[in-house]
């Protein structure tokens, strides 16, 4: 009897694999230098296998929903980055030597670089941190210096919008039916292929922590689960 080669839920393994393949596509130019078989054809084929596994073996066709959720994220990615840049500049001008600590509290230190490179997960994490860190006292300090309160409110609204779009990508429900031997073999094969990508790519980016995280399977799954847990917490509003 075939057993799973991974410890994650099937849905989490497949969604994480999909994310990792998307990260591979974004970094293909650099990574293909060390792995000649990593081509556009390879990533397209692997992505299609993952989509087919989601549809055929989890019993739900979520590809359309995933595309729609991704489109929602992309639609507000640019204005969100623009407004984050505006407020970052104003904090730097208004707070001088204290600006660095404030920006760190708001998530800029850990997530801005990756968000600027188009990493949607990093942008979501930045906005989550911004919303959490922007307590009433800090907001008062910033607005008293001249920043428009509407700018802060808008960024917090982006966090909620992106949170919902991101969580909607994670709403696949694991089927209650036992997977067939054929299905489990395909899921194991997908996991092994993606785990191999992670092993090579994470070593390639060993000196770039943010990039390395994009190819660390456990970290990708953890980020997905963090997003789901965050959405279930009271907002205090």
C-alpha positions, 0 to 999 in steps of 0.5 A: 500500500502506498503511503504519503511521502509528506506530512502535510494535508494534501490540499496544503501540499498541493497549494504550497507546490503551486506557490513554489512553482510560481516562485520558480517561474519568477526566478527562472532566468537566474535558476536555469543557469544552474539547472538546464532542465528548468525551462518554461516548458518544464514549469508549465507542465508541472503547474498543469499537473498540480492543477489537474491533481487539485481538480481530479483528486481533491474533487474540486475545480478551484482553478477559476477561483484561484485565478480570480483571487490572484487577479484581485491581489494583482489589481491592488498590488500597485496602488498598495505599493505606491501608498506604502512608499508615500508613507515610508518617505513621510516617516523618514522625513518626519521622524529622523533617527527614530524612523528606522524603528518605526518602519521596522515595527510596521513591517518594512524592514522584513518584507519591503525588499521582496514586496518591491520585487513583486512577491505577493506573499511578502506584500501581504505580510507587510500589510498585515504587519503594518495593520498590527503595528499601527496602533492608536498611539503611533497613528496619532504621532504620525498624523500629528506630523502631517501625514494624512490619516486617509493614507493610513486608513487606505493602507489598512484597507488594502491589508483586509482586501489582500487578506481576503483574496489570499485566504480565498486561495486556501479554501480548498477542502480536503476530500473525505474520500480515501485517495486511490493508489493512483492518486496518491502516487501522483501526489507523491511524485508532485511532492518529490519534484517540488521538494527537489526544486526546493532543495536546489533553489534554497541552496542557490539562495542560501545567502538571500534569506527572503528568496530562500524562504520562497523555496523552503516547503515548510515555510511556504506551508506555514505562511499559508496557515498563518494567513488562514489563522489571521483571517479568523482572529477578531480585528477589534474593529 
